[in-house]
């Protein structure tokens, strides 16, 4: 009888946890809807123009696609309890500039070279943070500067252009297509409206990421590692391997984001990827994922990415300067982290 009572209590606890998670995710998308309504209200008041156009909404999702790709990979690091991977910006920049350099050999060798660079960075982070237990923020920030130094020494701060380096025009056009390929043309009967490849890649990565975190043993081990590292060790989880794998995932998505950003700008340069670390972490936290690890979902992170896109779009339409936009995003990040920390402390999680 006692065992049956315990089983029923566990079932109720699990059901309540799923319900709370569902409510949190719905809340994130409700917040996104509020920003959409704010945009409509500002347009009705004459403060901004063209917010309600289909083209503007396509621009929003286009602009957040690369952030979404990067944020999904970063989510694995956050979920594992390692907070964030601060080497993401230069992983993006270095993989992009290497890809452009290798276009003289061909398109696919360039893509392979870019992912090789990203994989090396991810493996280094995985070994040092996972195996040797270095502070993830300090270590990945150091790697960020090391990669920046490599770019500045090897390419001497020069910008390199795909169309000037590519072996043929077809190779250059193939690299351009990473960002510009229209998967669906003439959306809604509008010849100017289309769904580009980055958005499709983001949706695919979100789906895969959500399945991995919620439906696989790796996701379960990652959750246990992030929420209770010592308990994970006692249950036989290879914490070092799981933590390291999270950094490899983040490096792979950062490489894909770097290729997309470089294709968009048509230039390999040290500044490609700048700011993506902070924006990704902001989207992750807004999306309900705990910086202390073990809580949240990829679907929630997608909601955070959409909110970031809407905020950026509204601020740009209003005409707020870039520096002021950064200040506003910083204030939003501090507020959300504060709320997150207070919530965790109320649940007895003093590690928030």
C-alpha positions in Angstrom: 0.0 0.0 0.0 2.8 2.4 0.9 4.6 1.7 -2.4 1.3 2.4 -4.3 0.9 5.7 -2.4 4.4 6.7 -3.2 3.9 5.8 -6.9 0.7 7.9 -7.0 2.5 10.8 -5.4 5.3 10.6 -7.9 2.9 10.5 -10.8 1.1 13.6 -9.4 4.4 15.3 -9.0 5.4 14.5 -12.6 2.1 15.6 -13.9 2.3 18.9 -12.0 5.8 19.4 -13.3 4.7 18.9 -16.9 1.8 21.3 -16.3 4.0 24.0 -14.9 6.4 23.6 -17.8 3.5 23.9 -20.2 2.3 27.0 -18.5 5.8 28.5 -18.6 6.2 27.8 -22.3 2.7 29.2 -23.1 3.7 32.3 -21.0 6.8 32.9 -23.2 4.7 32.9 -26.4 2.1 35.0 -24.7 4.8 37.6 -24.0 5.8 37.4 -27.6 2.2 38.1 -28.6 2.2 41.1 -26.3 5.2 42.6 -28.2 3.3 42.0 -31.4 0.3 43.9 -30.0 2.7 46.6 -28.9 4.0 46.9 -32.4 0.5 47.2 -33.8 -0.4 49.9 -31.2 2.8 51.9 -32.0 1.9 51.7 -35.7 -1.7 52.8 -35.0 -0.3 55.7 -33.0 1.9 56.8 -35.9 5.2 56.1 -33.9 6.4 53.5 -36.3 5.4 52.4 -39.8 5.2 49.0 -41.7 5.4 46.9 -38.6 2.2 45.0 -39.5 3.3 44.1 -43.0 4.0 40.5 -43.9 7.4 41.5 -45.2 8.3 42.9 -41.8 7.4 39.7 -40.0 9.4 37.7 -42.6 12.3 40.1 -41.9 12.0 39.4 -38.2 12.1 35.6 -38.6 15.0 36.0 -41.1 17.0 38.1 -38.7 16.4 35.7 -35.7 17.2 32.6 -37.7 21.0 32.8 -37.1 20.5 33.7 -33.4 18.1 30.7 -33.1 20.7 28.4 -34.5 23.4 29.6 -32.1 21.0 29.7 -29.1 19.9 26.1 -29.5 23.5 24.9 -29.3 24.3 27.3 -26.4 21.2 25.9 -24.6 22.9 22.5 -24.2 25.8 24.2 -22.4 23.3 26.1 -20.1 21.2 23.0 -19.5 24.3 21.1 -18.4 25.0 23.6 -15.7 27.9 25.3 -17.4 26.1 28.6 -17.9 27.4 29.7 -21.3 30.0 29.3 -24.0 31.7 32.7 -24.4 33.9 31.4 -27.3 30.8 31.4 -29.6 31.6 34.8 -31.3 35.1 33.9 -32.5 34.1 30.3 -33.3 31.7 31.9 -35.7 34.2 34.4 -37.0 37.1 31.9 -37.4 35.0 29.1 -39.0 33.6 31.7 -41.4 36.9 33.2 -42.4 38.5 29.7 -42.8 35.6 28.7 -45.0 36.2 31.7 -47.3 39.9 30.9 -47.4 39.2 27.3 -48.5 36.8 28.4 -51.3 39.8 28.4 -53.5 39.7 24.6 -53.2 36.0 24.2 -53.6 32.6 24.7 -51.8 32.5 21.4 -49.9 36.1 21.5 -48.8 35.4 25.0 -47.4 32.4 23.7 -45.4 34.4 20.8 -44.1 37.3 23.1 -43.1 34.8 25.4 -41.2 33.3 22.5 -39.3 36.8 21.1 -38.6 37.7 24.4 -36.9 34.5 24.5 -34.9 35.0 20.9 -33.8 38.5 21.6 -32.6 37.4 24.5 -30.6 34.5 22.5 -29.2 36.8 19.6 -28.3 39.2 21.8 -26.5 36.4 23.4 -24.5 35.0 19.9 -23.8 38.3 18.5 -22.5 39.3 21.5 -20.3 35.8 22.2 -18.9 34.5 18.7 -18.8 37.6 16.7 -17.8 39.7 19.3 -16.0 36.7 21.2 -14.5 37.9 24.7 -15.5 35.5 27.5 -14.9 33.4 27.5 -18.1 33.0 31.3 -18.4 36.6 32.1 -17.7 37.9 29.3 -19.9 35.7 29.9 -22.9 36.3 33.7 -22.7 40.0 32.9 -22.8 39.5 30.7 -25.9 37.5 33.6 -27.4 40.6 35.9 -27.1 42.9 33.1 -28.4 40.8 32.7 -31.5 40.6 36.4 -32.0 44.4 36.5 -31.8 44.8 33.8 -34.4 42.5 35.7 -36.8 44.4 39.0 -36.3 47.8 37.4 -36.6 47.1 35.1 -39.6 44.9 37.5 -41.6 46.3 40.7 -40.1 42.8 42.2 -39.6 42.1 41.9 -43.3 38.7 41.2 -44.7 38.6 38.4 -47.3 35.8 38.2 -49.9 34.3 34.9 -51.2 34.0 36.2 -54.8 37.7 37.1 -54.9 39.0 33.9 -53.4 36.5 31.2 -54.8 38.0 29.0 -57.5 34.9 29.6 -59.7 31.9 31.8 -59.9 29.7 28.7 -59.1 31.6 28.1 -55.9 31.1 31.7 -54.8 27.4 31.6 -55.7 27.0 28.3 -53.7 28.5 30.1 -50.6 26.2 33.0 -51.1 23.3 30.6 -51.2 23.9 29.5 -47.6 22.0 32.6 -46.5 20.1 33.5 -49.7 18.7 30.2 -50.9 14.9 30.6 -51.1 13.3 27.3 -50.0 9.8 28.7 -50.5 9.3 31.5 -53.0 6.4 33.9 -53.4 4.9 33.2 -49.9 1.3 34.4 -49.7 1.3 35.4 -53.3 3.9 38.1 -52.7 6.9 37.7 -55.1 9.1 39.5 -52.6 8.2 37.2 -49.7 10.1 33.9 -49.3 11.4 31.5 -46.7 15.2 31.3 -46.8 17.4 28.4 -45.9 18.6 29.8 -42.5 15.0 29.8 -41.2 14.5 26.2 -42.3 17.8 25.2 -40.7 16.7 26.9 -37.4 13.4 25.1 -37.4 15.1 21.7 -38.0 17.7 22.4 -35.3 15.0 23.4 -32.8 13.0 20.2 -33.5 16.1 18.0 -33.2 17.3 19.9 -30.1 13.9 19.5 -28.4 13.7 15.8 -29.1 17.3 15.2 -27.9 16.7 17.1 -24.6 13.3 15.6 -23.9 13.3 12.2 -25.5 16.8 10.7 -25.3 19.0 9.3 -22.6 21.6 12.0 -23.4 19.0 14.6 -22.6 18.0 12.9 -19.4 21.7 12.7 -18.3 22.3 16.3 -19.3 19.3 17.4 -17.2 20.5 15.4 -14.2 24.1 16.8 -14.6 22.8 20.3 -14.7 20.3 20.0 -11.8 22.3 17.7 -9.5 25.8 17.1 -10.6 26.8 15.0 -7.5 23.7 12.9 -7.8 24.4 12.3 -11.5 27.9 10.9 -10.6 26.4 8.6 -8.0 23.9 7.2 -10.5 26.7 6.4 -12.9 26.4 9.3 -15.4 29.7 10.2 -17.0 29.4 13.8 -16.0 32.7 14.8 -17.8 31.6 13.3 -21.1 28.1 14.7 -20.9 29.4 18.2 -20.1 32.0 18.0 -22.9 29.4 16.9 -25.4 27.3 20.0 -24.6 30.3 22.2 -25.6 30.8 20.3 -28.8 27.1 20.8 -29.7 27.5 24.5 -29.1 30.6 24.7 -31.3 28.8 22.9 -34.1 25.8 25.3 -34.1 28.2 28.3 -33.7 30.0 27.1 -36.9 26.7 26.8 -38.8 25.8 30.3 -37.5 29.2 31.6 -38.6 28.9 30.2 -42.1 25.4 31.8 -42.4 26.6 35.2 -41.1 29.6 35.1 -43.4 27.4 34.2 -46.3 25.1 37.1 -45.4 27.8 39.7 -45.2 29.8 38.2 -48.1 33.0 38.8 -46.2 35.2 36.8 -43.8 36.2 39.0 -40.9 37.1 39.0 -37.2 33.9 40.8 -36.2 31.5 38.3 -37.7 29.6 36.8 -34.7 30.3 39.7 -32.4 27.6 39.9 -29.7 26.0 36.5 -30.4 27.2 35.1 -27.1 25.2 37.7 -25.1 22.2 37.7 -27.3 22.0 33.9 -27.2 22.2 33.8 -23.4 19.6 36.5 -23.2 17.2 34.5 -25.4 17.9 31.4 -23.4 17.2 33.1 -20.1 14.1 34.9 -21.4 13.0 31.5 -22.8 12.8 30.1 -19.3 16.0 28.1 -19.2 17.8 28.3 -15.8 21.5 29.5 -15.8 22.1 27.0 -13.0 21.2 24.2 -15.3 18.7 21.4 -15.5 15.6 23.4 -16.2 14.0 24.7 -19.5 13.3 23.6 -23.0 14.4 24.3 -26.6 10.8 25.3 -27.4 11.0 27.9 -24.7 14.3 29.1 -26.0 12.7 29.6 -29.4 10.1 31.8 -27.7 13.0 33.8 -26.2 14.6 34.2 -29.6 11.3 35.5 -31.1 11.0 38.0 -28.3 14.5 39.3 -28.9 13.7 39.6 -32.6 10.5 41.5 -31.9 12.2 43.9 -29.4 15.1 44.5 -31.9 12.6 45.2 -34.7 10.5 47.6 -32.7 13.5 49.5 -31.4 14.9 49.8 -35.0 11.6 51.0 -36.4 11.4 53.6 -33.6 14.9 54.8 -34.5 16.6 54.0 -31.2 20.4 54.1 -31.7 22.4 50.8 -31.5 24.2 51.8 -28.3 20.9 52.5 -26.6 19.5 49.2 -27.9 22.4 47.4 -26.2 21.6 49.2 -23.0 18.0 48.2 -23.2 18.9 44.5 -23.9 21.3 44.6 -21.0 18.6 45.9 -18.7 16.2 43.2 -19.9 18.8 40.5 -19.3 19.5 41.7 -15.7 15.8 41.8 -14.9 15.1 38.3 -16.2 18.2 36.8 -14.5 17.2 38.5 -11.2 13.6 37.0 -11.5 15.1 33.6 -12.4 17.5 33.7 -9.4 14.8 34.7 -7.0 12.5 31.9 -8.3 15.2 29.3 -7.8 16.0 30.5 -4.3 12.4 30.2 -3.3 12.6 26.5 -4.4 15.7 26.0 -2.3 18.2 26.3 -5.1 20.9 28.6 -3.6 23.2 28.0 -6.6 21.1 30.4 -8.8 
